[in-house]
């Protein structure tokens, strides 16, 4: 493997302009960019547990909507599922949204099919 080597005449000497060049001081601390961003842990155990409970409540409403009052409980499950997703529990939230949408759509099409079959 070829490695490029600098010759001595190619090296640059970065001395600061000074009257006497016998000072060999390190200036890296003064030129180092400071970072004023402080990261804090905003999620506590209480809020994490609350988010999980909200996700399971959304999932309960969505699954319960498959058996009783599908449109009402499905919409409630979808709304709470969206709230759960915004709180950071995407798996529970998206599952609740999926079951709620399935329940609402199947119920609407099933009732529409019954009405159309009665008319025709």
C-alpha positions as CSV (number, residue, x, y, z in Angstrom):
1,X,0.0,0.0,0.0
2,X,1.3,3.4,-1.0
3,X,1.5,6.0,1.7
4,X,2.3,9.6,1.0
5,X,5.1,11.0,3.1
6,X,5.7,14.7,3.4
7,X,9.2,15.9,2.9
8,X,10.8,18.3,5.4
9,X,10.5,21.2,3.1
10,X,6.8,20.7,2.7
11,X,6.1,20.9,6.4
12,X,4.6,24.2,7.5
13,X,5.7,25.8,10.7
14,X,2.7,27.6,12.3
15,X,4.4,29.9,14.7
16,X,2.5,32.9,15.9
17,X,4.2,36.2,15.0
18,X,6.2,37.2,18.1
19,X,9.3,39.2,18.9
20,X,11.1,36.2,20.3
21,X,10.2,32.8,19.0
22,X,11.6,30.9,22.0
23,X,8.1,30.5,23.6
24,X,6.6,27.1,23.0
25,X,3.1,27.4,24.3
26,X,0.0,25.4,23.6
27,X,-3.0,27.3,22.3
28,X,-5.5,24.5,21.7
29,X,-7.6,25.2,24.7
30,X,-8.3,28.8,23.6
31,X,-9.3,27.8,20.1
32,X,-11.4,24.8,21.0
33,X,-15.0,25.4,20.2
34,X,-17.1,25.2,23.3
35,X,-20.5,23.5,23.3
36,X,-23.1,25.1,25.5
37,X,-25.7,22.4,24.9
38,X,-26.7,20.6,28.1
39,X,-28.5,17.3,27.6
40,X,-31.0,16.3,30.3
41,X,-33.0,13.2,30.7
42,X,-36.5,14.4,30.3
43,X,-38.2,11.1,30.4
44,X,-38.8,9.8,33.9
45,X,-40.0,6.4,34.9
46,X,-43.4,7.8,35.8
47,X,-44.0,9.3,32.4
48,X,-42.7,6.1,30.7
49,X,-45.1,4.0,32.7
50,X,-48.0,6.4,32.0
51,X,-47.3,6.2,28.3
52,X,-47.4,2.4,28.4
53,X,-50.7,2.5,30.2
54,X,-52.1,4.9,27.6
55,X,-51.0,2.6,24.9
56,X,-52.6,-0.4,26.5
57,X,-55.9,1.6,27.0
58,X,-55.9,2.5,23.4
59,X,-55.3,-1.1,22.4
60,X,-58.1,-2.2,24.8
61,X,-60.6,0.2,23.2
62,X,-59.6,-0.8,19.7
63,X,-59.9,-4.6,20.4
64,X,-63.2,-4.0,22.4
65,X,-64.5,-2.2,19.3
66,X,-64.5,-5.4,17.4
67,X,-67.3,-6.8,19.6
68,X,-69.3,-3.9,20.8
69,X,-70.1,-0.4,19.3
70,X,-67.4,-0.6,16.7
71,X,-67.5,2.9,15.4
72,X,-67.6,4.6,18.8
73,X,-64.9,2.5,20.5
74,X,-62.9,2.3,17.3
75,X,-62.6,6.1,17.0
76,X,-61.8,6.4,20.7
77,X,-59.1,3.7,20.2
78,X,-57.7,5.5,17.2
79,X,-57.6,8.9,19.0
80,X,-55.9,7.4,22.1
81,X,-53.5,5.5,19.8
82,X,-52.5,8.7,18.1
83,X,-51.8,10.2,21.5
84,X,-49.8,7.2,22.5
85,X,-47.7,7.5,19.3
86,X,-47.0,11.2,20.1
87,X,-45.8,10.2,23.6
88,X,-43.2,7.8,22.1
89,X,-44.9,4.4,22.3
90,X,-45.2,3.8,18.6
91,X,-45.7,0.0,18.7
92,X,-48.7,0.1,21.0
93,X,-50.1,3.2,19.3
94,X,-49.9,2.0,15.8
95,X,-51.3,-1.4,16.8
96,X,-54.3,0.3,18.4
97,X,-54.7,2.6,15.3
98,X,-54.7,-0.5,13.1
99,X,-57.3,-2.4,15.0
100,X,-59.5,0.6,15.4
101,X,-59.3,1.4,11.7
102,X,-60.0,-2.2,10.8
103,X,-63.1,-2.2,13.1
104,X,-64.5,1.0,11.8
105,X,-64.0,0.3,8.1
106,X,-65.3,-3.3,8.3
107,X,-68.4,-2.1,10.2
108,X,-69.1,0.7,7.8
109,X,-68.7,-1.5,4.8
110,X,-70.7,-4.4,6.4
111,X,-73.6,-2.1,7.2
112,X,-73.4,-0.5,3.7
113,X,-73.5,-4.0,2.2
114,X,-76.6,-4.9,4.3
115,X,-78.4,-1.7,3.2
116,X,-77.5,-2.2,-0.4
117,X,-78.7,-5.8,-0.4
118,X,-82.0,-4.7,1.1
119,X,-82.5,-2.1,-1.6
120,X,-81.6,-4.4,-4.5
